[in-house]
Amino acid sequence: MRYSLFKVILDGLTKNRFAEPAWRDPDPKPEYDVVIVGGGGHGLATAHYLAENHGIRNVAVVEKGWIGSGNAGRNTTIVRSNYLLPGNEPFYEWSMKLWENLEQALNYNVMVSQRGIVNLIHSDAQRDAYARRGNAMKLAGADAELIDRDRVKALAPFLDLDNSRFPVKGGLLQARAGTARHDAVVWGYARAADARGVDILQNCEVTGFLRDASGGVTGVETTRGTIRAKKVALAVAGSTSKLAGKLGLRLPIESFALQAFVSEAIKPLVPGVVTFGAGHFYISQSDKGGLVFGGDIDAYNSYAQRGNLPVIEDVLEGGMAVMPMIGRLRLLRQWAGLCDMTMDGSPIFEIGPLPGLYLNAGWNYGGFKATPASGWCFAHMIARDEIHPLVAALRLDRFRSGRIVDEKGVGAQPNLH
């Protein structure tokens, strides 16, 4: 339903007293064609594209909490396609193209704001590396521009460009990058999927799996009963290894907490996204005025959605090094999401490794920005039982064969062992 101005005003004046739910709250059916485990952005996008692109509507999205209670609501909202390797960059550029039309496609304001991202350069070697990455981006159809120090100063005059340890010598600019409202993304996909007949089952935790005589996956056991399915798809980010363990699978991923922070609201200051090239720190400004920033993962494995003090100190030290004015701001809150880290920094798409099972995992630092393309490609895999060409290099067997997609340019890697 397209909302009229009158409807918006009425909801505002009556505190949504007459507002209708954005999606249904159905009881589970005994069986579905597809059960998607995980009600975050990737799971909901997959359900939406299964219905829209492939006509598969007898689908359930199973979520242990409420929609947006996991990583979808615990990230720093950045969307970009500034990757390096051919196994990743075309995929993320397709995601960027989907982001650019997502509000029209979903008829929902997901607040995509293409304000640009600048990766700062602090050394000659880093300039060479970013020049290479920019060229790779252009070959994949993305936009990239290597900019000098004066251009950085014009775009971000609040930076300490003459820091004695980390002088800024330029940057890599992707002008089409930016941010999107994380909650609105899952709400938009949930509403669109529901309108096409998908059942969204909240507070429905998967406790086990149904198996046939050959070991194939034929459904899920949940806190709301048994649900059979012709196909079961996992899109649960940091909880992937826990669910895979229930199937006797040991996957090449480990889960770590990734913290993020927001300051008190201030007047508009940071126009886009800026990343500190000599440390793991990135910053943007929300529509409410708070500075949103983050850094590296915590140093130990965890399934807890919280962080620890050493990483807080490390992130703030990085921020003070490149932007000392933030030292005058109050930090309002901190939160953490769960990153399922692979050894090569790239995700996993797989049909299997058990019959009836489909795997979407290992998103490292790139989960939110990948949401539209992940759903698009995963829906293709589930519907057609074939790997989408955009993720052909990201299959699970690459770790056995040695054809890894070593995308270390996206951030620091954990000490996996």
C-alpha positions in Angstrom: 0.0 0.0 0.0 1.4 3.4 -0.9 1.0 5.8 2.0 -0.7 9.1 1.4 0.4 12.3 3.1 -2.9 12.2 5.2 -2.0 8.7 6.4 1.5 9.9 7.5 0.1 12.9 9.4 -2.6 10.7 11.0 -0.1 8.2 12.3 2.1 11.0 13.6 -0.7 12.7 15.5 -2.2 9.5 16.9 1.2 7.9 17.8 0.5 5.1 15.3 -2.7 4.1 17.1 -4.4 3.2 13.8 -1.3 1.9 12.0 -1.5 -1.5 10.6 1.4 -4.1 11.1 3.9 -4.0 8.3 3.8 -7.8 8.0 1.7 -10.7 9.3 2.5 -12.7 12.4 1.4 -16.2 11.2 1.6 -19.6 12.8 4.0 -22.0 11.2 2.6 -24.3 8.6 3.5 -28.0 8.7 5.6 -27.8 5.5 7.1 -25.3 3.1 8.9 -25.4 -0.1 11.8 -23.5 1.4 12.7 -22.7 5.0 15.2 -19.9 5.5 16.9 -19.8 8.9 17.7 -16.3 9.8 15.5 -13.2 9.8 18.2 -10.6 9.1 18.8 -8.7 5.9 20.2 -11.7 4.0 17.5 -14.1 4.9 14.7 -11.6 4.2 16.2 -10.5 1.0 16.5 -14.1 -0.1 12.8 -14.7 0.7 11.9 -11.6 -1.2 13.8 -12.5 -4.4 12.6 -16.1 -4.2 9.1 -14.8 -4.5 9.7 -11.9 -6.9 12.3 -13.3 -9.2 11.5 -17.0 -9.1 7.8 -17.2 -8.2 8.5 -19.4 -5.1 6.2 -18.1 -2.4 5.6 -21.1 -0.1 8.5 -19.9 2.0 9.1 -19.4 5.7 11.8 -17.2 7.3 12.5 -18.5 10.8 14.0 -16.0 13.3 14.9 -16.9 16.9 14.2 -13.3 18.1 12.5 -10.4 16.4 13.2 -9.1 12.9 16.4 -7.0 13.1 17.5 -8.3 16.5 20.7 -9.7 15.2 23.5 -8.2 13.1 21.1 -6.3 10.9 20.5 -3.9 13.7 24.1 -4.0 15.0 26.3 -2.6 12.2 27.5 0.8 11.1 25.2 1.0 8.0 28.0 1.5 5.4 27.3 0.5 1.8 30.2 0.4 -0.7 31.7 -1.7 -3.5 35.4 -0.8 -3.1 36.8 -4.4 -3.1 39.8 -5.6 -5.0 39.6 -9.2 -6.2 37.6 -10.5 -9.2 35.9 -13.1 -6.9 34.4 -10.3 -4.8 34.3 -6.9 -6.6 31.7 -7.7 -9.3 29.4 -9.2 -6.6 29.7 -6.1 -4.4 29.2 -3.8 -7.4 26.0 -5.6 -8.3 24.9 -5.1 -4.6 25.7 -1.3 -5.0 23.5 -1.2 -8.1 20.7 -2.9 -6.2 21.1 -0.4 -3.3 20.7 2.5 -5.7 17.2 1.3 -6.8 16.2 -0.4 -3.6 13.7 2.1 -2.3 11.7 2.0 -5.6 11.9 -1.8 -5.8 10.6 -2.3 -2.2 8.4 0.8 -2.1 10.0 1.6 1.2 12.3 4.3 2.4 15.5 2.5 3.4 17.3 5.9 3.5 20.1 5.1 1.1 22.4 8.1 1.2 25.2 8.1 -1.4 27.6 10.5 0.3 30.8 8.8 -0.7 33.6 7.0 1.1 37.3 8.1 1.3 40.0 5.6 2.3 42.9 7.7 3.5 46.4 7.2 2.2 49.4 7.6 4.6 52.3 6.2 2.6 53.6 5.8 -0.9 53.1 2.0 -0.7 49.5 2.6 0.4 49.0 4.9 -2.6 50.2 2.1 -4.9 47.9 -0.4 -3.3 44.9 1.9 -3.5 45.7 2.7 -7.1 45.6 -1.0 -7.8 42.3 -1.4 -6.0 40.8 1.6 -7.8 41.8 0.1 -11.2 40.2 -3.2 -10.2 37.0 -1.4 -9.2 36.8 0.4 -12.6 37.4 -2.9 -14.5 34.3 -4.3 -12.6 32.2 -1.3 -13.6 32.5 0.6 -10.2 33.5 4.2 -9.7 36.9 5.0 -8.2 39.0 8.1 -8.0 42.5 8.5 -6.5 42.5 11.9 -4.9 45.4 14.1 -3.6 45.9 15.7 -0.2 44.2 19.0 -1.2 41.1 17.2 -2.3 40.9 15.2 1.0 41.3 18.5 2.9 38.4 20.0 0.9 36.2 17.0 1.5 37.2 16.4 5.2 38.7 19.6 6.7 38.2 18.2 10.2 41.0 15.6 9.8 44.5 16.1 11.2 46.3 15.9 7.8 49.7 16.8 9.3 49.9 14.2 12.0 53.5 13.5 12.6 53.0 9.7 12.7 50.2 9.3 10.1 50.4 12.2 7.6 47.5 12.1 5.1 48.9 12.0 1.5 45.6 11.4 -0.4 42.8 9.0 -0.6 40.7 6.6 -2.7 37.2 8.0 -3.2 34.1 6.0 -4.2 31.5 8.7 -4.6 28.6 6.3 -5.0 29.2 4.7 -1.6 27.4 5.8 1.5 25.1 4.6 4.1 21.6 3.1 4.5 19.3 2.8 7.5 19.9 -0.8 8.8 16.5 -1.2 10.5 14.6 0.1 7.5 16.4 -2.3 5.2 15.1 -5.4 7.1 11.7 -3.8 7.6 11.4 -3.1 3.9 12.4 -6.6 2.8 10.1 -8.1 5.5 7.1 -6.1 4.2 7.9 -6.9 0.6 8.3 -10.6 1.2 5.2 -10.8 3.4 3.2 -9.1 0.6 4.2 -11.9 -1.7 3.0 -14.6 0.7 6.2 -15.4 2.6 5.6 -16.4 6.3 7.9 -14.5 8.7 8.1 -16.6 11.9 9.5 -14.5 14.8 10.5 -15.9 18.2 11.0 -19.3 16.5 14.4 -20.7 17.3 15.8 -23.7 15.5 16.8 -26.4 18.0 17.5 -29.2 15.5 17.1 -30.5 12.0 15.1 -33.3 10.4 17.1 -35.8 8.3 16.1 -38.5 5.9 17.7 -42.0 5.7 20.4 -40.7 3.3 21.4 -37.8 5.7 19.6 -35.1 3.7 18.0 -32.2 5.5 14.2 -32.3 5.3 13.1 -29.7 7.8 13.8 -28.0 11.2 12.8 -28.5 14.8 11.9 -25.2 16.4 10.6 -23.8 19.7 7.2 -23.5 17.8 7.1 -27.0 16.5 8.4 -29.2 13.7 8.5 -27.6 10.2 9.2 -29.8 7.1 10.7 -28.3 4.0 11.9 -29.4 0.6 14.9 -27.1 1.0 16.5 -25.5 4.1 18.8 -22.4 3.7 21.1 -21.1 6.5 21.6 -17.3 6.6 22.5 -16.8 10.2 25.8 -14.9 10.1 27.8 -15.4 13.4 25.6 -18.3 14.5 26.4 -20.4 11.4 28.9 -22.6 13.2 26.5 -23.3 16.0 23.7 -24.5 13.7 26.2 -26.3 11.4 27.3 -28.2 14.5 23.8 -29.5 15.0 24.2 -31.1 11.5 27.7 -32.6 12.3 29.4 -30.0 10.1 32.6 -28.2 10.9 32.9 -25.1 8.7 36.1 -23.0 8.1 34.7 -20.0 10.1 35.0 -18.6 13.6 32.8 -16.1 15.2 34.1 -12.8 16.8 32.4 -9.7 18.2 32.7 -6.5 16.2 32.0 -3.4 18.2 30.6 -0.1 17.0 29.9 3.2 18.7 27.9 6.4 18.5 28.5 9.8 20.0 26.2 12.5 21.2 24.5 14.5 18.4 26.3 17.4 16.9 25.7 19.7 13.9 26.5 18.3 10.4 30.3 17.6 10.3 31.2 14.4 8.5 29.7 14.5 4.9 30.4 10.9 4.0 32.4 7.9 5.3 36.1 8.2 6.1 38.4 5.3 6.9 41.8 5.7 8.6 44.4 3.9 6.5 47.0 3.5 9.3 44.7 1.9 11.8 41.3 0.3 11.9 39.0 3.2 12.4 36.1 4.4 10.2 33.5 7.1 10.8 30.3 8.6 9.4 27.5 10.7 10.8 23.9 9.6 11.3 20.8 11.5 10.3 20.3 12.2 14.0 23.7 13.9 14.3 25.6 11.2 16.2 29.1 10.2 14.9 29.0 6.5 14.2 32.4 4.7 14.2 34.0 1.4 14.6 37.2 -0.6 14.2 38.6 -4.1 14.4 37.1 -7.3 15.8 37.7 -8.4 19.3 40.7 -10.7 19.8 38.9 -13.8 21.0 36.0 -16.1 19.8 32.6 -15.2 21.1 28.9 -15.6 20.4 28.1 -12.7 22.8 26.7 -9.4 21.3 29.0 -7.3 23.4 32.6 -6.2 23.3 35.4 -5.4 25.7 37.5 -2.4 26.9 40.8 -3.1 24.9 39.0 -2.7 21.6 37.2 0.4 22.7 40.6 1.9 23.6 42.1 0.8 20.3 39.3 2.3 18.2 39.3 5.6 20.1 43.1 5.9 19.8 42.7 5.5 16.1 40.0 8.1 16.0 42.0 10.6 18.0 45.1 10.0 15.8 43.2 11.1 12.6 40.5 13.3 14.1 41.5 14.6 17.5 38.4 16.8 17.8 36.3 13.8 18.7 38.0 13.8 22.1 35.6 16.6 23.1 32.5 14.4 22.5 30.6 12.2 24.8 30.3 8.6 23.8 26.6 7.6 24.1 26.6 3.9 23.6 28.4 0.9 22.3 27.1 -2.4 20.8 28.5 -5.4 19.0 27.5 -7.8 16.2 28.8 -11.2 15.4 31.2 -11.7 12.5 31.6 -15.2 11.1 35.2 -14.9 9.9 36.7 -17.0 7.1 40.4 -17.5 6.6 40.5 -15.5 3.4 38.2 -12.7 4.4 35.5 -13.6 1.8 32.1 -15.2 2.2 30.8 -18.7 1.4 27.9 -19.6 -0.9 27.3 -23.3 -1.3 24.6 -25.8 -2.4 25.1 -28.4 0.3 27.3 -29.7 1.8 24.3 -32.0 2.7 21.4 -32.7 0.4 18.6 -30.2 0.9 20.9 -27.7 2.6 22.0 -24.3 1.2 24.7 -22.2 2.9 25.2 -18.4 3.1 27.9 -17.6 5.6 31.4 -16.2 6.3 30.6 -12.5 5.8 33.5 -11.1 7.8 33.2 -7.3 7.7 31.0 -7.2 4.6 27.6 -8.5 5.6 25.4 -5.4 5.6 26.7 -3.9 2.3 26.2 -7.3 0.6 22.5 -7.6 1.6 20.7 -7.1 -1.7 23.2 -9.1 -3.8 23.4 -11.8 -1.3 19.7 -12.3 -1.3 19.6 -12.1 -5.1 22.3 -14.7 -5.6 21.2 -17.0 -2.8 17.6 -17.0 -4.1 19.0 -18.0 -7.5 20.9 -20.9 -6.0 17.9 -22.2 -4.0 15.5 -21.9 -6.9 17.7 -23.3 -9.7 20.1 -25.5 -7.8 23.0 -23.8 -9.5 25.6 -21.4 -8.3 25.1 -17.8 -9.4 28.0 -16.6 -11.7 28.6 -13.6 -9.4 29.6 -16.0 -6.5 31.2 -18.8 -8.4 34.5 -18.1 -6.8 33.1 -18.2 -3.3 32.2 -21.9 -2.9 33.1 -23.9 0.2 35.5 -26.2 -1.6 38.0 -23.4 -2.3 39.5 -24.0 1.1 40.3 -27.6 0.1 41.6 -26.8 -3.4 43.5 -23.7 -2.4 41.6 -21.3 -4.7 41.1 -18.8 -1.9 39.8 -15.3 -2.5 42.3 -13.5 -0.2 40.5 -10.2 0.3 42.8 -8.8 3.0 42.2 -5.3 1.7 38.8 -5.1 3.4 40.2 -5.1 6.9 42.4 -6.9 9.4 42.1 -10.6 9.6 41.6 -12.6 12.8 44.2 -15.0 14.1 42.3 -18.1 13.0 43.6 -21.4 14.2 
